[in-house]
């Protein structure tokens, strides 16, 4: 969920201003409201240097510092270090030698601490100057005005801190128009998917945080697209081994996410009866299980059904969010769409309710036409509502997009089957057949696992960020919560 924010406006006597800023930074919860986003020449230079240093750190960090690597001249300036790293990086793009590897180990051993220290110093200076240039003067410079936001759970603590410093302040509940920063707070499961959501955009303050709502669908769609129990086991085992080895350059949360996706893929592969491109029913003694697994037609139908469920779920979320944040009438068009969709599904598929009355269709149409734009005048509002009805074509396109889940699963299974067939043919080669058989299986399934994982991840993101986000009314464009605090390595 999005953590509510409290807006603070502080009035600081100019003589206390310089001493107050380090205390404000130490408390570490105040997000500066940027009224002046233009960087001056010094700030621009700092930002560029931070970027260059960070690029060098990321590059050197891929090469483990060696404790026995010989030291090199440490009396280098930061620009000289950056130039040396740049030259080695360019050479590495042309050729790879043992000599270059040794040089990179030396650079990583000697220069990483200096680069990280300088990056921290520049970030500290950048943040301090950002606060200063967003501080307003009043009363002929005698009063400094500083505005910003604090998460509501820290409101009392921060207010008491200001009182202890004798700082006059005003606090108000942050409004949508204030463009407050976005801080997310989710349970452990949803937090695993926050990096995925951030690839698209943070929610706006008036949005719902959709992370908790798309997370179960995302995991399920990934398993749907992989469609192989064997590949699920590989993902699970691989991520588990890397966690046990304690790989420092990979966040544990990322590996936990891979473990979770591996488990979902494994169980979905069991539903369809696929393991490394082989049908489980073909194993000795398991032929009876053939009828237990989902067939292609059933998988196709399931993909469409899931599409309807997620889209309807998104509309429900959008309607409830609008009703809660703006007023009941603002969510009525979504109610209308839901009524129409449920009627059509029942009419063409379930046929549970009698069809002699279509009053729900008429009510749904009325809700869309008359409440599409509650703030508009009567005739403009009706015109907007009629235009909204053309969205039915886009809705059908959204549902059909979920067929890609079926296509991904089938293509992955077919490629795995082809790999197995090629390997079986090569096995017949005299003498080296068994060796080639293993090589083809290992190489082929490794490649297919990579392609299938990439496809499942990318297309699942597409379904999440296009179909689901759109029908959930996601606006996006939120600014991350970045408190003025002490920067650490």
C-alpha positions in Angstrom: 0.0 0.0 0.0 1.0 3.7 -0.3 2.1 5.1 3.0 0.1 8.3 3.7 2.2 11.5 4.0 2.0 14.5 6.2 3.1 17.9 4.8 5.3 20.0 7.0 6.1 23.7 6.6 9.0 24.9 8.9 9.9 28.5 9.7 13.6 28.6 10.8 15.4 31.7 12.1 18.3 32.4 9.7 20.9 32.2 12.5 19.8 28.7 13.3 19.5 27.4 9.8 23.1 26.1 9.3 23.1 24.3 12.6 19.6 22.8 12.0 20.3 21.1 8.7 22.7 18.5 10.1 20.1 17.7 12.8 17.4 17.4 10.1 19.6 15.1 8.1 20.4 13.0 11.2 16.6 12.4 11.9 16.4 11.1 8.3 12.7 11.2 7.6 12.0 14.5 5.9 11.4 14.5 2.1 12.2 17.9 0.6 9.4 19.5 -1.6 11.3 20.6 -4.6 10.1 24.0 -5.7 13.3 24.6 -7.7 14.3 21.6 -9.7 16.8 23.4 -11.9 20.4 22.4 -11.1 23.1 25.1 -11.2 26.5 24.4 -12.8 28.0 23.0 -9.6 25.1 20.7 -9.0 25.2 19.5 -12.6 28.9 18.8 -12.3 28.3 16.8 -9.1 25.5 14.8 -10.6 27.6 13.9 -13.7 30.6 12.9 -11.5 28.3 10.7 -9.3 27.1 9.0 -12.5 30.6 8.4 -13.8 31.8 7.1 -10.5 28.8 4.8 -10.1 29.4 3.4 -13.6 33.0 2.6 -12.7 32.0 1.0 -9.4 29.4 -1.2 -11.1 32.0 -2.2 -13.7 34.7 -3.0 -11.2 32.3 -4.7 -8.9 31.8 -7.4 -11.4 35.4 -8.4 -10.9 36.0 -9.8 -7.4 38.9 -8.0 -5.6 41.7 -10.5 -4.9 43.4 -10.4 -1.6 46.6 -11.5 -3.2 46.4 -9.1 -6.1 49.5 -6.8 -6.2 48.7 -3.2 -5.2 49.2 -0.4 -7.7 49.9 3.3 -7.2 47.2 4.7 -5.0 48.2 8.3 -5.4 45.7 8.8 -8.2 43.0 11.5 -8.4 39.4 10.4 -9.0 39.4 11.7 -12.7 42.6 9.8 -13.3 41.1 6.6 -11.8 38.0 7.0 -14.0 40.1 7.5 -17.1 42.1 4.4 -16.4 39.0 2.3 -15.8 37.5 3.7 -19.0 40.6 2.7 -21.0 40.6 -0.9 -19.6 36.8 -1.2 -20.3 37.4 -0.2 -23.9 40.2 -2.7 -24.3 38.0 -5.4 -22.8 35.4 -4.8 -25.4 38.0 -5.5 -28.1 39.7 -8.5 -26.6 40.0 -10.5 -23.4 43.4 -11.6 -22.0 44.7 -12.8 -18.8 46.6 -9.6 -18.4 43.4 -7.5 -18.6 41.8 -9.6 -15.9 44.8 -9.1 -13.6 44.6 -5.4 -14.1 40.9 -5.3 -13.3 41.6 -7.3 -10.1 44.2 -4.7 -9.1 41.8 -1.8 -9.9 39.0 -3.5 -7.9 41.4 -4.1 -4.9 42.9 -0.6 -4.9 40.4 1.8 -6.3 36.9 0.6 -5.2 37.2 2.0 -1.6 38.3 5.4 -3.0 35.5 5.5 -5.6 32.9 4.5 -3.1 34.1 7.1 -0.5 34.1 9.9 -3.1 30.7 8.9 -4.4 29.3 9.2 -0.8 30.9 12.6 -0.3 29.5 13.9 -3.6 26.0 12.5 -2.8 26.1 14.2 0.6 27.1 17.5 -1.0 24.5 17.1 -3.7 21.7 16.5 -1.2 22.7 19.4 1.1 22.8 21.8 -1.8 19.4 20.5 -3.0 17.9 21.4 0.3 19.5 24.8 0.4 18.3 25.8 -3.1 14.7 24.7 -2.2 14.7 26.8 0.9 12.7 30.0 0.6 13.6 33.4 2.2 11.1 35.5 4.0 11.1 38.6 6.2 14.1 40.1 4.3 16.1 36.9 4.7 15.6 36.7 8.5 13.3 33.6 8.1 14.0 30.4 6.2 11.0 28.4 5.0 11.4 24.7 4.3 8.6 22.5 3.1 8.3 18.8 2.6 6.7 15.5 3.6 7.1 13.0 6.4 5.4 9.5 6.4 2.4 9.6 8.7 3.7 6.9 11.0 6.7 9.2 11.8 4.5 12.4 12.1 4.4 12.5 15.9 8.1 11.8 16.3 9.1 14.4 13.7 6.8 17.0 15.3 8.3 16.4 18.7 11.8 16.7 17.2 10.9 20.2 15.7 9.4 21.2 19.1 12.6 20.2 20.8 14.6 22.4 18.4 12.2 25.4 18.8 11.2 25.2 15.1 7.9 26.8 14.4 6.0 24.5 12.0 2.6 23.8 10.4 1.5 20.2 9.5 -1.3 19.2 7.3 -2.6 16.0 5.7 -1.0 15.7 2.2 -3.4 16.2 -0.7 -3.3 14.7 -4.1 -2.5 18.1 -5.6 0.6 18.5 -3.4 2.2 15.6 -5.4 3.6 13.9 -2.3 6.4 11.3 -2.6 5.6 7.6 -2.8 6.6 5.2 -0.1 5.3 1.6 -0.4 4.7 -0.7 2.5 3.7 -4.3 1.7 3.9 -7.8 3.2 6.9 -10.0 2.5 5.2 -11.7 -0.5 4.2 -8.4 -2.3 7.6 -6.8 -1.5 9.2 -9.5 -3.8 7.3 -7.9 -6.7 8.0 -4.3 -6.0 11.1 -4.2 -8.2 9.0 -5.5 -11.1 6.4 -2.8 -10.5 9.1 -0.1 -10.4 10.2 -1.1 -13.9 7.0 0.5 -15.2 6.3 3.3 -12.7 5.6 4.1 -9.2 1.9 4.8 -8.6 0.6 8.4 -8.2 -0.5 9.4 -4.8 -4.1 9.1 -5.9 -3.6 5.6 -7.3 -3.9 2.3 -5.5 -0.6 0.4 -5.0 -1.3 -2.5 -7.3 1.7 -4.6 -6.2 -0.3 -6.7 -3.8 -3.0 -7.3 -6.4 -0.8 -8.1 -9.4 1.7 -10.3 -7.5 -0.4 -13.6 -7.4 -1.3 -13.2 -11.1 2.3 -12.5 -12.1 3.5 -15.6 -10.4 0.7 -17.7 -12.0 1.2 -16.2 -15.5 5.0 -16.9 -15.3 4.3 -20.6 -14.5 1.7 -20.7 -17.3 4.2 -19.4 -19.8 7.0 -21.8 -18.7 4.7 -24.9 -18.6 7.4 -27.4 -17.6 7.9 -29.0 -14.2 11.5 -29.8 -14.9 12.4 -26.1 -15.7 10.6 -25.1 -12.5 12.9 -27.5 -10.5 16.0 -26.0 -12.2 14.9 -22.5 -11.2 14.1 -23.5 -7.7 17.3 -25.5 -7.2 19.6 -22.9 -8.9 18.2 -20.0 -6.8 18.4 -22.1 -3.6 22.1 -23.0 -4.3 23.0 -19.4 -4.9 21.3 -18.3 -1.7 23.2 -21.0 0.3 26.5 -19.8 -1.3 25.7 -16.3 -0.2 26.3 -14.5 -3.5 26.9 -10.9 -2.4 26.1 -9.2 -5.7 22.5 -10.7 -5.9 19.9 -9.5 -3.5 18.4 -12.3 -1.5 14.9 -11.0 -2.3 15.6 -11.6 -6.1 16.6 -15.1 -5.4 13.6 -15.7 -3.2 11.4 -14.4 -6.1 13.1 -16.9 -8.5 12.5 -19.7 -6.0 8.8 -18.8 -5.8 8.5 -18.6 -9.6 10.2 -22.0 -9.8 7.7 -23.6 -7.4 4.8 -22.1 -9.4 6.3 -23.3 -12.7 6.8 -26.8 -11.2 3.2 -27.2 -10.1 1.9 -25.8 -13.4 4.1 -28.3 -15.3 2.5 -31.0 -13.2 -1.0 -29.8 -14.2 -0.1 -30.0 -17.9 2.0 -33.2 -17.5 5.3 -31.8 -18.9 8.7 -32.4 -17.6 11.7 -31.5 -19.7 9.6 -31.9 -22.8 8.4 -35.4 -21.9 4.8 -36.2 -21.0 4.6 -37.6 -17.5 2.0 -40.1 -18.8 4.7 -41.7 -21.0 6.8 -42.8 -18.0 6.4 -46.5 -17.2 3.4 -47.2 -15.0 2.0 -43.7 -15.3 -0.1 -44.1 -18.5 -3.2 -43.9 -16.4 -2.5 -40.3 -15.5 -3.0 -39.1 -19.1 -6.6 -38.1 -18.4 -5.6 -36.1 -15.3 -3.5 -33.5 -17.2 -4.9 -30.4 -18.9 -5.1 -30.7 -22.7 -4.3 -27.9 -25.1 -8.0 -26.9 -25.5 -8.4 -26.7 -21.7 -5.2 -24.6 -21.4 -6.5 -22.3 -24.1 -9.9 -21.9 -22.3 -8.1 -21.3 -19.0 -6.0 -18.5 -20.5 -9.1 -16.7 -21.7 -10.9 -17.3 -18.4 -7.9 -15.9 -16.4 -7.9 -12.8 -18.7 -11.6 -12.1 -17.9 -11.0 -12.6 -14.2 -8.0 -10.2 -14.0 -9.6 -7.6 -16.2 -12.8 -7.7 -14.1 -10.7 -7.6 -10.9 -8.9 -4.5 -12.2 -12.3 -2.8 -12.9 -13.5 -3.6 -9.4 -10.3 -2.0 -8.0 -10.6 1.1 -10.1 -14.3 1.6 -9.2 -13.6 1.1 -5.4 -10.6 3.4 -5.5 -12.6 6.2 -7.3 -15.5 5.8 -4.9 -13.2 6.0 -1.8 -11.0 8.9 -3.0 -13.3 11.0 -5.1 -16.9 10.0 -4.3 -19.4 7.3 -5.0 -20.6 8.5 -8.4 -17.1 8.5 -9.9 -16.9 4.7 -9.7 -20.3 4.0 -11.2 -19.0 3.6 -14.8 -16.8 0.6 -13.7 -20.0 -0.9 -12.1 -21.7 -0.5 -15.4 -18.9 -2.2 -17.3 -18.8 -5.1 -14.8 -22.6 -5.6 -15.2 -22.3 -5.7 -19.0 -19.4 -8.1 -19.0 -20.9 -10.5 -16.5 -24.2 -10.5 -18.5 -22.3 -11.3 -21.8 -20.3 -14.1 -20.2 -23.4 -15.6 -18.8 -25.3 -15.3 -22.1 -22.6 -16.9 -24.2 -21.0 -19.4 -21.8 -22.6 -20.2 -18.5 -26.3 -19.6 -19.4 -27.2 -19.9 -15.7 -29.5 -16.9 -15.4 -32.6 -16.6 -17.6 -32.2 -14.3 -20.6 -35.8 -13.0 -20.8 -34.7 -9.8 -19.1 -31.8 -7.6 -20.1 -32.4 -5.0 -17.5 -28.8 -5.3 -16.2 -27.5 -4.4 -19.6 -29.6 -1.3 -19.7 -28.6 -0.3 -16.2 -24.9 -0.8 -17.1 -25.2 1.3 -20.2 -26.9 4.1 -18.2 -24.2 4.1 -15.6 -21.5 4.4 -18.2 -23.3 7.1 -20.3 -24.5 9.4 -17.5 -21.5 9.1 -15.1 -18.5 8.8 -17.4 -17.6 12.4 -16.5 -19.5 13.5 -13.4 -18.0 17.0 -13.4 -19.1 17.8 -17.0 -22.3 19.4 -18.0 -25.3 17.2 -19.0 -24.8 17.1 -22.8 -21.0 16.9 -22.6 -21.2 14.2 -20.0 -23.5 12.1 -22.2 -21.2 12.6 -25.2 -18.2 11.4 -23.1 -20.3 8.4 -22.0 -21.2 7.4 -25.5 -17.6 7.7 -26.5 -16.6 5.5 -23.6 -18.9 2.7 -25.0 -16.5 2.3 -27.9 -14.1 0.9 -25.3 -15.8 -2.5 -25.7 -13.6 -3.2 -28.7 -10.5 -2.5 -26.6 -11.8 -4.7 -23.9 -12.1 -7.7 -26.3 -8.6 -7.0 -27.4 -7.4 -7.0 -23.8 -9.0 -10.4 -23.2 -7.6 -11.9 -26.4 -4.1 -10.8 -25.3 -4.1 -13.5 -22.7 -3.9 -16.1 -25.4 -0.2 -15.4 -25.4 -0.1 -17.4 -22.1 -1.3 -20.5 -24.0 1.1 -19.8 -26.9 4.1 -19.4 -24.7 3.5 -22.6 -22.9 2.9 -24.6 -26.1 6.0 -23.2 -27.8 8.2 -24.0 -24.8 6.9 -27.6 -24.7 7.3 -28.1 -28.4 10.9 -26.8 -28.4 11.7 -29.1 -25.5 10.2 -32.0 -27.4 12.3 -31.1 -30.5 15.5 -31.0 -28.4 14.7 -34.4 -27.0 14.1 -35.8 -30.5 17.4 -34.4 -31.9 19.3 -35.8 -28.9 17.8 -39.3 -29.4 18.8 -39.2 -33.1 22.3 -38.2 -32.3 22.6 -40.9 -29.7 22.7 -43.4 -32.5 26.1 -42.1 -33.7 28.8 -44.8 -33.1 31.1 -44.4 -30.2 30.5 -40.8 -29.3 26.7 -40.9 -29.5 26.0 -41.0 -25.8 28.4 -38.1 -25.2 26.7 -36.0 -27.9 23.3 -37.0 -26.6 24.2 -35.4 -23.2 25.7 -32.3 -24.8 22.6 -31.7 -26.9 20.3 -32.2 -24.0 22.3 -29.9 -21.7 22.8 -27.2 -24.2 19.4 -27.4 -25.8 17.4 -27.4 -22.5 19.6 -24.6 -21.1 18.9 -22.5 -24.1 15.2 -23.3 -24.0 15.1 -22.5 -20.3 16.6 -19.1 -20.9 14.3 -18.3 -23.8 11.2 -19.6 -22.1 12.0 -17.7 -18.9 12.7 -14.5 -20.8 9.5 -14.9 -22.8 7.4 -15.7 -19.8 8.8 -12.7 -17.8 8.4 -10.2 -20.6 4.9 -11.2 -21.7 3.7 -11.4 -18.1 4.9 -7.9 -17.6 3.1 -6.8 -20.7 -0.2 -8.3 -19.4 0.4 -6.7 -16.1 1.4 -3.2 -17.2 -1.0 -2.9 -20.2 -4.1 -4.9 -19.7 -4.4 -5.0 -15.9 -3.0 -1.6 -15.1 -5.2 0.1 -17.7 -8.4 -1.6 -16.5 -7.4 -0.8 -12.9 -7.2 2.9 -13.7 -3.5 3.1 -12.9 -2.1 6.6 -13.5 1.6 6.3 -12.4 4.3 8.9 -12.4 4.9 9.0 -8.7 8.1 10.3 -7.2 10.0 8.0 -4.9 10.3 9.0 -1.2 13.9 10.1 -0.7 14.4 11.6 2.8 17.1 14.0 3.5 19.5 11.7 5.4 23.1 10.7 5.8 24.3 8.9 2.7 26.1 5.6 3.5 28.2 3.3 1.3 
